[in-house]
Amino acid sequence: MARDDDIDNLTRIPLFAIFEGSALRKLALSSETRLFRSGDTLFRRGEESDGGYILAMGSVGLLPYDDARPPSHILRPWALIGETALVAPSRRPVTARAMEPTTALKIGRGMFHQILEQYPATAARTRDFFRDRLVNFTRQAMTGLSASE
């Protein structure tokens, strides 16, 4: 897959659609392409996060339990897995497993932070993106609480 194609496809992901062109190019060039066979694990529930994955080809199942239950969600290209892990360390809430031969771009948290430091406009947009996500999450949670009373 050509990096120019990667850059175009990254804009399908809401977080990366707000990046400056040069920041997006650096992100694409800095990512590590990882190949997974069907059944391979990208990461396990409870592991310390170190960054995110962009699903470029194939599919990934998200498994919230450590048993034989089917995935709660199946992601297809172009999906970002571990959005919060790009910003801060956390424990993985689910196991991510390739459902078929899969290609993912690994973005380390350190590289993501470096890009934000080098591109202040992108950093400001990213801050606003996560702020808006948190505000919307809080509103939905409060609406859910009000409805259950």
Phi, psi and chi 1 to 4 in degrees:
 res  aa     phi    psi   chi1   chi2   chi3   chi4
   1 MET       -  129.1 -176.7  177.9  -32.8      -
   2 ALA   -74.2  145.7      -      -      -      -
   3 ARG   -63.3  -32.3  -72.4  -64.1  176.4  176.2
   4 ASP   -62.5  -38.3  -74.0  -20.6      -      -
   5 ASP   -65.0  -41.7  -69.8  -18.9      -      -
   6 ASP   -56.9  -46.3  -70.0  -12.8      -      -
   7 ILE   -61.2  -46.3  -67.4  165.5      -      -
   8 ASP   -61.4  -43.3  -71.2  -19.3      -      -
   9 ASN   -70.5  -30.1  -75.5  -43.6      -      -
  10 LEU   -60.6  -29.3  -73.2  174.8      -      -
  11 THR   -70.2   -9.4   61.7      -      -      -
  12 ARG   -72.7  -19.5  -64.1  178.9  178.9 -173.6
  13 ILE   -91.0  121.9  -61.3  168.4      -      -
  14 PRO   -50.4  -43.3  -28.9   36.1      -      -
  15 LEU   -60.4  -42.1  174.4   60.3      -      -
  16 PHE   -84.8  -16.3  -58.9  132.1      -      -
  17 ALA   -65.1  -21.0      -      -      -      -
  18 ILE   -92.4   -3.7   62.1  172.7      -      -
  19 PHE   -73.3  145.8  -86.6   42.2      -      -
  20 GLU   -63.0  152.6  -62.4  164.2   76.6      -
  21 GLY   -55.4  -45.1      -      -      -      -
  22 SER   -69.0  -33.0   53.0      -      -      -
  23 ALA   -68.7  -39.7      -      -      -      -
  24 LEU   -65.8  -39.9 -162.4   56.7      -      -
  25 ARG   -62.5  -44.7  178.4  170.0  -69.7  -71.1
  26 LYS   -62.3  -40.5  179.5  162.4 -175.7  145.4
  27 LEU   -59.8  -47.3 -178.0   79.3      -      -
  28 ALA   -63.3  -43.0      -      -      -      -
  29 LEU   -72.3  -24.8  -65.7  173.0      -      -
  30 SER   -89.5  -13.1  -57.9      -      -      -
  31 SER   -74.4  154.3   65.0      -      -      -
  32 GLU  -106.5  122.9  175.8 -171.9  -15.9      -
  33 THR   -77.1  126.7  -59.1      -      -      -
  34 ARG  -122.7  136.1  -65.0 -153.8  177.2  162.7
  35 LEU  -108.1  134.7  -54.5  174.6      -      -
  36 PHE  -126.9  139.4  -61.2   93.0      -      -
  37 ARG   -84.7  162.3  -65.9  176.2  -55.7 -136.6
  38 SER   -55.8  127.8 -179.2      -      -      -
  39 GLY    95.0  -14.4      -      -      -      -
  40 ASP   -67.0  149.3  -75.1   -7.9      -      -
  41 THR  -100.9  128.5  -60.6      -      -      -
  42 LEU   -76.9  -44.5  -77.3   71.7      -      -
  43 PHE  -161.9  162.1   54.4   80.2      -      -
  44 ARG  -110.7  149.1  -64.6 -170.6 -176.2  -75.1
  45 ARG   -56.0  134.0 -176.1  170.9   69.8   92.8
  46 GLY    93.2  -15.6      -      -      -      -
  47 GLU   -69.4  151.8  -73.5 -179.9  -10.4      -
  48 GLU   -70.7  132.5 -173.4   71.5   24.6      -
  49 SER   -79.5  151.8   66.0      -      -      -
  50 ASP  -135.1    6.8   61.3   -9.4      -      -
  51 GLY   154.4 -167.7      -      -      -      -
  52 GLY  -121.4  171.3      -      -      -      -
  53 TYR  -126.0  139.0  -69.5   85.6      -      -
  54 ILE  -108.6  118.8  -61.8  166.5      -      -
  55 LEU   -76.7  114.3 -177.9   55.8      -      -
  56 ALA  -101.1  -33.8      -      -      -      -
  57 MET  -149.9  148.7  -75.3 -177.8   19.5      -
  58 GLY    92.5 -153.5      -      -      -      -
  59 SER  -150.5  151.1   59.8      -      -      -
  60 VAL  -129.4  130.2  170.5      -      -      -
  61 GLY   -95.4  138.5      -      -      -      -
  62 LEU  -101.6  122.4  -58.2 -179.3      -      -
  63 LEU  -116.4  106.8  -55.2  147.2      -      -
  64 PRO   -78.3  -12.8   21.6  -26.0      -      -
  65 TYR  -122.0  156.2  -54.5  103.7      -      -
  66 ASP   -98.6   51.8  -65.1  -32.6      -      -
  67 ASP  -139.3 -162.5   57.1   20.5      -      -
  68 ALA   -88.3    8.0      -      -      -      -
  69 ARG   -64.0  150.0  -75.0 -176.2 -109.7 -170.9
  70 PRO   -69.8  164.7   23.2  -29.9      -      -
  71 PRO   -58.8  145.2  -17.1   26.6      -      -
  72 SER   -76.5  -28.7   60.8      -      -      -
  73 HIS  -143.7  147.3  -66.9   84.4      -      -
  74 ILE  -121.1  122.6  -63.6  178.3      -      -
  75 LEU  -100.6  146.8  -56.8  175.0      -      -
  76 ARG  -128.4  165.6  -55.6 -153.4 -176.0  -78.6
  77 PRO   -58.7  147.9  -24.4   34.5      -      -
  78 TRP   -98.4   99.9  -74.4   81.6      -      -
  79 ALA  -117.1  146.2      -      -      -      -
  80 LEU  -100.4  124.3  173.6   58.3      -      -
  81 ILE  -110.8  121.0  -53.1  167.1      -      -
  82 GLY    90.6   39.5      -      -      -      -
  83 GLU   -55.4  -47.4  180.0  179.4   84.6      -
  84 THR   -65.2  -32.0  -55.9      -      -      -
  85 ALA   -65.4  -19.2      -      -      -      -
  86 LEU   -70.4  -27.6  -68.9  171.1      -      -
  87 VAL   -96.0  -43.0  179.2      -      -      -
  88 ALA  -147.4  151.8      -      -      -      -
  89 PRO   -65.6  144.9    1.2    1.9      -      -
  90 SER  -162.2  172.6   60.4      -      -      -
  91 ARG   -91.7  139.3  -62.4  -98.7  174.4 -140.0
  92 ARG   -65.6  127.1  -60.1  -77.0 -170.9 -172.9
  93 PRO   -80.6  -14.7   27.0  -32.1      -      -
  94 VAL  -142.6  166.6  -63.6      -      -      -
  95 THR   -94.0  137.1  -64.6      -      -      -
  96 ALA  -110.6  122.1      -      -      -      -
  97 ARG  -128.9  134.6 -176.1  168.3  -60.7  135.6
  98 ALA   -66.0  130.1      -      -      -      -
  99 MET   -92.4  -12.2  -55.7  -58.5  -69.4      -
 100 GLU  -161.5  175.0   60.1 -174.2  -61.8      -
 101 PRO   -53.2  129.1  -27.7   36.3      -      -
 102 THR  -136.9  143.0  -63.7      -      -      -
 103 THR  -117.8  130.4  -58.1      -      -      -
 104 ALA  -133.7  147.8      -      -      -      -
 105 LEU   -99.2  121.2  -54.2  175.2      -      -
 106 LYS   -91.1  128.0  171.8   77.4  166.1  135.6
 107 ILE  -118.1  113.4  -60.0  172.1      -      -
 108 GLY   -73.5  147.9      -      -      -      -
 109 ARG   -59.7  -41.4 -176.9 -178.1  -49.2  110.4
 110 GLY   -59.5  -43.3      -      -      -      -
 111 MET   -65.9  -42.0  177.5   52.2   62.5      -
 112 PHE   -59.0  -46.0 -174.1   76.3      -      -
 113 HIS   -63.8  -39.0  -75.2 -155.6      -      -
 114 GLN   -61.4  -41.5 -174.3  179.0   71.2      -
 115 ILE   -63.0  -42.8  -69.7  168.4      -      -
 116 LEU   -64.1  -36.3  -64.7 -178.9      -      -
 117 GLU   -66.8  -36.1  -71.2  171.8   12.1      -
 118 GLN   -81.1  -19.8  -67.8  174.2   -5.8      -
 119 TYR  -128.0   84.8  -62.2   92.5      -      -
 120 PRO   -58.6  -36.0  -18.1   25.7      -      -
 121 ALA   -65.8  -40.4      -      -      -      -
 122 THR   -65.2  -40.4  -67.4      -      -      -
 123 ALA   -61.8  -42.8      -      -      -      -
 124 ALA   -64.4  -42.8      -      -      -      -
 125 ARG   -64.2  -38.4  -69.8 -179.3 -163.8  138.7
 126 THR   -66.2  -42.3  -59.8      -      -      -
 127 ARG   -58.3  -47.0  178.7 -161.1   61.4 -135.0
 128 ASP   -64.5  -38.0  -66.9  -14.3      -      -
 129 PHE   -59.1  -50.3  175.1   88.8      -      -
 130 PHE   -70.5  -34.1  -79.4  105.9      -      -
 131 ARG   -62.1  -46.7 -177.1 -163.7   62.1 -136.0
 132 ASP   -62.2  -39.4  -67.6  -13.3      -      -
 133 ARG   -60.3  -44.3  -80.6  -88.4  172.2   95.5
 134 LEU   -66.5  -42.3 -176.6   57.4      -      -
 135 VAL   -61.5  -45.9  166.5      -      -      -
 136 ASN   -64.0  -40.9  -70.6  -25.9      -      -
 137 PHE   -61.4  -44.5  174.1   78.5      -      -
 138 THR   -63.8  -43.0  -56.5      -      -      -
 139 ARG   -61.1  -44.9  -80.5 -170.7 -169.6  134.0
 140 GLN   -64.2  -40.0  -71.2  174.9   -6.6      -
 141 ALA   -64.0  -42.6      -      -      -      -
 142 MET   -67.5  -37.1  -64.1  -46.4 -113.5      -
 143 THR   -64.0  -42.4  -58.7      -      -      -
 144 GLY   -63.5  -38.9      -      -      -      -
 145 LEU   -66.2  -42.1  -73.0  175.4      -      -
 146 SER   -63.7  -39.7  -62.2      -      -      -
 147 ALA   -69.1  -28.2      -      -      -      -
 148 SER   -87.8   -6.7   64.8      -      -      -
 149 GLU   -81.8      -  -66.5  177.4    4.9      -
